[in-house]
Amino acid sequence: MELRQLRYFVRIVELGSMSRAAAELDLVQSALSQQIGRLEGELSTRLLQRTPRGVLPTEAGMAFFREAKLTLRHADQAVRAAQSARLSGSVSVGLAATTAAVLGLPLMQAMRERYPDVRLHLVEGMSGHLAAQLNARELDLAMLFDPHAGQGGRGPGDRLLERQPLFTEDLFLITQRRRRRAARLALADLAGEDLILPTHPHGLRITLDAAFQRAGITPRVVLEVDSLSLVMAAVNAGLGGSLQPYAAVHGFPDASERFRLSLIDDPQMRRTNVLCSLSDDELSPAALATRVVIADCAKRLVEGGAWPGTRPWHHKT
């Protein structure tokens, strides 16, 4: 039994007409009759009888009408109580530029839909800077990059922070489209490549430097740029290539014509995206709810194929 069926039945009795009720409820009369038929079938009793003057409730229908109105009144009171107790306040969230390119808008839309009274403050920056802001309690939550997730290391943030690995990203060598490159490259293939990379506080640079050091490779870094838009502008101008996740080209509608992406075929050349936050006892109810929304949005994008080059964190291949 559904509340809408109760509403339909009550309005039919109040108006004394199936056709008038259907018009007011913006339903086809046959659909309304079908809903009442299902209700009567579930109750195993006749609720309405048709007469030359319209539709009247049976004795059972009148008893049901009184209880249905009471149920609907209680349901309306429950809705008003829930709405008056909606979450409010503000929450600050830090996102790296590549993360914001894919997650930013869906997160804003989800928060407006689920918690319209919560004011969301989004901060875009390098993961190293975001980690510092989180530790300084200038942010409530941040998506950071942790090369040690699942390996016993703490990674970004101090030990008072809550850390939830969400997904991993493959890394690609991104160059001008006219530059010929294989679809997959080994780490050793990057030894002579002109690279445009962020500086060391950036979580991506930490991951890359560690991978190069393990492989005994000295990368040829021709530019260090701490702005994703400037990195991609330099790549587009042919000044070099950059090692980035697929999200770096998410904002380019003509990415397939503008850039060439070569997957770095090395398990060490992946980065883990970790949702970090202050401890639960430091977070407001609004921030706790936002943390759930962020994880839900990321999961939907990754598992739905809307975030290419990613896989859930627990994925082992």
N, C-alpha and C positions, 0 to 999 in steps of 0.2 A: 504494500500500500504506500502510495506516495502523497506528499503534501499537495502537489498540484491536482491530484484526483479529488482530494477533499475540497480544494478551492473551486474546482469545476462544479462539483455536486452542490455545494452551498449556493453558488451563484445561480444555478438552474432553479433551485427551490425558491430563492429570493425573487427571481424574475418570473417564474412560472412558465417559462418558455425555453425550449431547447434552442430554437433558432436565434432568439434574442441573446441568450447567453453566449452562443457561439460567436455572434457578431461582436459582442462586447469583449470577449476573450481573444478575439482575432484568430479564431480557429474555424476550420471547415466543419460543418455540422456533423458530417459522418465521422470525423476524427473524434469529436466530442462524445458522440454516442458510443464510439468504440471504447473510449476511456471509462465511461460509466458502466458499460457492459463488463469490462475487466474488473471493476470495483465490485459489482454485484456478483460476479463469478467467484471472486476471492472470499466474499462474505457469505456466499451460498444463499442469498435471499434477494428478493425484489425490493428495490428502493424507490423506484418511480413508476407511476402509471400515467399513461396518456389518456386524456379526455378531450372532448370537443372544444373545451375552453383552454386547453394547454396541458402542462405537465404538473402533476401533483405528487407529493411524497406519499408512499404507503405508510402504514402504522410503523413498520420497522424503519422506513426512510425518515420519518419525523424524529424518532428516537436517535437515529444516527446523525441527523441534521444538528440537533442540539449539542451532541458530543463533538461533532466535527468543528462547529464554530468555536467551542472551547479550546480544542486542540490547536486550531489556527491562531487563536488569540495568544496562547502560550508560545507558539512558534514565533510570532511577531515580537513578543516580549524578549525572547531569547536573542533574536537578531539585534534588537535595539541595545540589549545589554552588552553583546559582543562588540558592537560598533562603538559604544561609549567607552569601552575598555581597550580600544585599539592601541597598538604600540605607537609611541611617539618619541621624540628626542632626535639626536643626531649621532652619526657614526662616520668615522674617517677611515678610508680604505686606500692603501697604496698599491699601484699597479705599475709594472715596468711597461715601457712603450710598446713592445711586441705583444705583451699580454693584453694591454688596454685596447690594441687594435682589433682584437677578436672578442674579448670578454666584456669590454667596457659598455657598449650599447646594450647587449642582452641583460647585463647586470642592472643597469639603470632602469630598463623596462620592467624587469622582474620585481625590483624594489617598489616601483610606482604602483604596480599591480597588487602586490601582496601587502605592502606596508606604506600606504600613501602618506601617512603622518610622520614617517621617519625621514629626516633630511640627510641625504647621502652626500658626503664630501669626498670626492675622488681626487687623489694626488698621483700624477704620473711622474716617474723619475727612475733613475738607475737603481737596480736592486740593492747595491751596497749602501746608497744613500737612504733608501726606504728602510733597510734594516736598522740603520742608525736612528732614524726617526721613530721606529717602533720601539727600540730600546729606550729612547728618551721619552717615551709615552706621548709622543706627538701624533701617533697614529694608533688606531684600535686594532686594525688588521692590515696585512700586506701579503701579496703573492710574491714570494722570493724564490730564487734559484739556488738549489742545494746540491752540489756534486756528491755529497756524502749520504744522501737519503738512502736508508735501507742498508747502510754499511757501518752503522754504529757511530758515525760522527754526528756532531751537533749542527754543523753548518751555520747559516746565518742566525743571528739573534742569540740571546743568552739563555740560560737554563730555566728562566722563569717563564719563557714563552711556550705557548701551545703550538705544536707543529703537526700538520696533516698533509703528507704527500698526496697530491691529486693525480698528476699525470706526468709523463715524460715526453720530451720533444726531440725529434731527430734534428740534426743540424745539416745545413746545406752550404755549399759554396755557391754564392749568388754573384753572377757576373752579367755583363751586357749580353743580350741575346745573340749578337753577332760573334761573340767569342765561342769557339767550338770547345766543348767539354763533354766527357763521357757522362752518362746518366748517374753512374756511381763512381766514387773516387775513394781510394785508400788514403789513410792519413799521410803516408809517405809522398803521395802525389802533390801535396801542398807545399813541399819543401821550397820550391822556387817561385811560388805564387805571390804576387803583390797583394798584400792584405790590408784592408781598412777595418780596424777593430776598435772597440771601446777601450778605455783605460782600465787599470787593474782593479779599482774598487767595484767595477761592474761584475755581477755574478757570472755573466757569460765569459768575460775575460779570464776569470779564475778557472772556470771549467776548461777553456781552451789551453791556457798555459800549462795546466796540470797534464792534459793529454799530450801536448807537444813534448813536455819534459819526459814523460814515461816513454815516448817513442824515440827520444834522442834527436828531436828535430828542432832546429832554430828557425822560427817563422820569419819571413821577410815582411815586417810591418812597415808600410809606407806612410800610413796616416793613422792617427788615433783620434777618434771623434766620439764624443759622448752624447750624440743626438741621433736617434734613428732616422729622422727625416733627412739629416745631412749625410749620414752614411749612405742611404739609398740614393741620394742625389749624386754623391761622388761615384757610386757604382754605375749609375745611369750615364754619367759623363765619361766612363771608361778609365777612371783613375785607379782602379783596382777592383778586386773582389772582396766580399765580406762573408764571414761565417755566421750564419743567422738561422733561426728557425723559419719555417714556412710563413709564420705570422708576419714576418717583416715585409712581405709583399701583399699582405691581405688588403691593404688600402688602395692597391693599384688595379683598377678594372681591366687594364690591358697588360697585366703582369706577364702573361704567357708570350706576348709580343715584345715586351720590353726587356725581360730578364731570362737568364738561363739558370736553372737550379740543378745542381749535382749533389746527390745525397752522399754524405760522408759515411762510408760503410765501415764504421768502427764503433763497437759498443761503448767505448769511453767517450765518444763524441755525441753524447745525448745529455740533456739537462733535465733535472727533475723540478717540477713546479710545486712548491710547498706553500700551503696556506698557513701563515703564521699569525698569531694573535697574542694579545696580552693574556694572562691567566684568566680562567673563568670567573674568579672572584673579583677581578678588576673590570670585567666587561659589563656594560649595561645590558638590560634585556634586548634593546634595539640592536646592539652589536652582536649579541649571541644569535639573534635571528638572522642578521646579515651574514654571519659566517656560514650558516646553513644554506642561505640563498646562493652565495658564491660557489660553494661546493656543488650544489644542484645545477647551477648554470654551466659550470665547467664540465661536469659529467655529461650533461645533455649535448653540449657542443662536441665533445670528444667522441662520445659513443654514437652520436648522430652523423658523424662524418663532416661536420661543419668546421672542424679545426684540423685541416690536413697536417700530416707529419706528426701526429700525437697518438699516444696510446695510454690507457689507464695505468696507473703506477704499478699495480700488481701484475701487469702483463710481463711475461718472462722472456719473450723473443724479440 
